[in-house]
Amino acid sequence: MGDLEYPILVEPRSVADGGGFAAIVPDLPGCMSNGETPEGAVAKAQDAIQAWIENSRRLGRAIPRPSRHHVAIWAALKTA
């Protein structure tokens, strides 16, 4: 399952929420991170994805495959 690439949605956070950027992994419930830059948020989200998958395996839970719909959104965001 390590060869799967999950889409990551990056959104700016408000100053009231600490600023920076939130990185959300829509296909993995509760999997998210944040960083001061979009790139930093994505790097931390990739670590969060690995931890989410490892924890799910330990608990014997199913690991969802990446959503094609979200991948299309991610591709559009990356080219914008």
C-alpha positions as CSV (number, residue, x, y, z in Angstrom):
1,M,0.0,0.0,0.0
2,G,3.0,2.3,0.2
3,D,2.9,3.0,-3.5
4,L,-0.4,4.9,-3.2
5,E,-0.4,8.6,-3.4
6,Y,-3.2,10.3,-1.5
7,P,-4.4,13.7,-2.6
8,I,-3.8,16.5,-0.1
9,L,-5.9,19.7,-0.1
10,V,-4.1,22.8,1.1
11,E,-5.9,25.8,2.5
12,P,-4.7,28.9,4.2
13,R,-5.5,29.2,7.9
14,S,-6.9,32.4,9.4
15,V,-4.7,34.6,11.6
16,A,-7.1,33.8,14.5
17,D,-6.3,30.1,13.9
18,G,-2.5,30.7,13.9
19,G,-2.0,31.5,10.3
20,G,0.0,29.2,7.9
21,F,-1.7,26.5,5.9
22,A,-3.8,23.4,6.7
23,A,-3.2,20.2,4.7
24,I,-6.2,17.8,4.7
25,V,-6.2,14.3,3.3
26,P,-9.9,13.8,2.3
27,D,-9.6,10.0,1.8
28,L,-8.3,9.3,5.3
29,P,-10.8,10.6,7.9
30,G,-9.1,12.8,10.5
31,C,-5.7,12.8,8.7
32,M,-4.4,16.4,8.5
33,S,-1.6,18.6,9.4
34,N,-0.4,22.2,9.1
35,G,2.6,24.2,8.4
36,E,3.9,27.7,7.9
37,T,4.1,27.3,4.1
38,P,2.0,25.1,1.7
39,E,5.1,23.0,1.1
40,G,5.7,22.5,4.8
41,A,2.0,21.6,5.4
42,V,2.2,19.0,2.6
43,A,5.5,17.5,4.0
44,K,3.9,17.1,7.4
45,A,0.7,15.7,5.8
46,Q,2.8,13.0,4.1
47,D,4.1,12.0,7.5
48,A,0.6,12.0,8.9
49,I,-0.5,9.7,6.0
50,Q,2.2,7.1,6.9
51,A,1.2,7.3,10.6
52,W,-2.6,7.0,9.7
53,I,-1.9,3.9,7.6
54,E,0.4,2.3,10.2
55,N,-2.2,2.9,12.9
56,S,-5.0,1.5,10.8
57,R,-3.0,-1.7,10.1
58,R,-2.3,-2.2,13.8
59,L,-6.0,-1.8,14.5
60,G,-7.0,-4.2,11.7
61,R,-9.0,-1.5,9.9
62,A,-9.4,-1.2,6.1
63,I,-7.2,1.3,4.4
64,P,-9.1,3.2,1.7
65,R,-7.6,3.6,-1.8
66,P,-7.1,7.2,-3.1
67,S,-10.3,8.7,-4.5
68,R,-10.2,9.4,-8.2
69,H,-12.4,12.4,-7.7
70,H,-10.1,14.0,-5.2
71,V,-7.1,13.2,-7.3
72,A,-8.7,15.2,-10.2
73,I,-9.2,18.2,-7.8
74,W,-5.6,17.9,-6.5
75,A,-4.2,17.9,-10.1
76,A,-6.2,21.0,-10.9
77,L,-4.9,22.7,-7.8
78,K,-1.3,21.8,-8.6
79,T,-1.5,23.4,-12.0
80,A,-3.2,26.6,-10.9
